[in-house]
Amino acid sequence: MSCDDELIAKYHKFVLPYFEKMALNGKQICTLTQLRDALLAKLLKREIEIKGM
């Protein structure tokens, strides 16, 4: 393995967890956005209420 190949392998090993975390965060953002939109619609239609408000 050349010096460049070793450097690329080390870089890949270092950054891979960050890219995996970014992908997971993207999925969570999508899920939370859908949940927010659904709950907001129900609140506006008074299908659900928040106690104490």
Secondary structure as UniProt FT lines:
FT   HELIX           3..44
FT   TURN            45..46
FT   TURN            51..52
//
